């Protein structure tokens, strides 16, 4: 397959594989929109490519074997996809017309493409519009849901606990949370999902404008990976596998907590490095659970999107179905 590729296709394949390898490591992973731009693909195409890559690390997974576009305008599409992210980064409040013109200028300053060889204004405008829409969608509640776990420290409590969190990337809201054991993350996430189902029926989360469907969800597995076997198949049976990814890398614990919440919310401090350090984690009491819940209430109430939402819209059926699935305790684990 490699030998049959053109030099341009080989270069594109190498770039995409390099980006995929960086993205697979939590320590080097860029933001998903940056990864897509670096790979020269749309965000939806990136998700498809990354899913294929995780299942089969092959040149076929990166999608560069097909013949490259033949027209001059089409040949610039990968360049435009890569450049438009930086253009909108530099002027996030700019009009679509301003962004389209800036994108054309970037083709000249960044790639040395002469004006007469650049795509038409309408093409530039389309890429600018698509990027603005993508950012609006990515920043909306319910578009990406992350289930993460890591060690934490609670106010007025000794030692560390293991927290299980349901996070919304767009709003940075904590949809649900629980305290449990790394050895039984199925139960920990089940409690967190149950908590999320309850919170979604109360303010401030009922005040948000939720998107119509989940585009991506990820579950960071605990130390009980074997207990999650068959999860993809079970979700496929329920029609939920379209957006699901499962994280099993060695340094996965707290990867989304760090990105979305930082090292604390209120008086709860997250310490991912102590999740699997060998120290014994404390067994939570009802008071500990109440303390965590109170800090989450305060965190969610102060979210900018809660204050900015002009019109409330209920959570999507996708989101509710995902939470209901996670909230179910498998029959073999029930007492």
Secondary structure by P-SEA (a helix, b strand, c coil): ccccccaaaaaaaaaaaaaaaaaacccccccaaaaaaaacccaaaaaaaaaaaaaccccccccccccccccccccaaaaaaaaaaaaaaacccccaaaaaaaaaaaaaccccccccccccaaaaaaaaaaaaaaaaaaaccccbbbbbbbbbccccccbbbbbbbbcccccccccbbbbbbcccaaaaaaaaaaaaaaaaaccccccccccccccbbbbbcccccccccaaaaaaaaacccccbbbbbcccccccccccccccccccbbbcccccccccbbbbbcaaaaaaaaaaaaaaaaaccccccccccccccaaaaaaaaaaacccccccc
